[in-house]
Amino acid sequence: MKKDFYEILGISKSANAAEIKKAYRKKALEYHPDKNPGDSAAEEKFKLAAEAYEVLSDPNKKAKYDQYGHQAFDGSGGFNGGGGHGGMNMDDIFSQFGDIFGSAFGGGGGFGGGGGSRRVKGSNLRIKVKLTLEEIANGVEKKVKVKRKVQAQGVSYKTCSTCNGQGQVMRVTNTILGRMQSASTCPSCGGSGQILDKKPADADSQGMILEDETVTIKIPAGVVDGMQLKVSNKGNDAPGNSIPGDLIVAIEEIEHEFLKREGENLHHDLYISFSEAVLGISKDISAINGKVRIKLDEGIQSGKILRLKGKGIPNINGYGNGDLLVHVNVWTPKTLNKEQKQFFEKNLEDENFVPNPEKGDKSFFDKVKDMFS
């Protein structure tokens, strides 16, 4: 089981953004590879801290993590769709969070000692994937075709003359406190330290082409409408010394014909005739994985709710399944023939037909209250 992100950074769930950043910087500096050369255990902790910070520093991701845990982001238990640190490597970490280290390790933010150019990250791609309720309940593997920007075959880059391959330019400003030096991303190369040298005829001005790729997405059981999954390194490339962006997958739930979803529970409206309610009957109803037979007792009342344990949607964190709630509705005929009408007129005063709810019978409002309690 993956370790809790808050525990990794040594903070509580109530920590604010500044406290989260401070805790991450402390851990990152403690386990930084430059400070612990050749120490695989320190590198492991460094990656774990970066993964925890990537989630907790983003309000949307943090909210999903607080609600669903690690499986809010993929089905394998890993954050970014591939298990173990979500596929994050040192280039990912330094390209995203290098500024947090400041000048503690040479100021370049690059792995392995300051001064070197750092790899920039390509832009993310976003798609929607529509899922049936059955796919959501069971988990599914989807293959989608995406158009990605990739570096063209035969393209070459050279060292940026503006920043001399550093990816950053230094500026000196005179202030009342003296001369202040600051670093910013190089405007010529975008931080990669390289600019276009040669490109094929079919490439754009940055040496990129559009390419179709089929991507396999593993979607865990229990996802919800609007949830976003991330497939690492399946977004666009960037020019020069870069790493690909990510593919962001937004989940869209297709409405079911018979079942309504409420969190992990499912609701089914079952309509029965007056005769079936009086005499009792067994019925086959639609559940998420096929038909389920239920027995309705004689004299069942309209509004009765039958709860079928474990027949709902799985919890995304693996804490069992929700329930299937069957709402019984007695259908009153709108028109009667003469013989049927006479039967009911004859029994209008019969005590068996006079409403006589028992003390234990719950009202409609009580039933609604129980559903949400």
Disulfide bonds with the S-S distance in Angstrom:
none
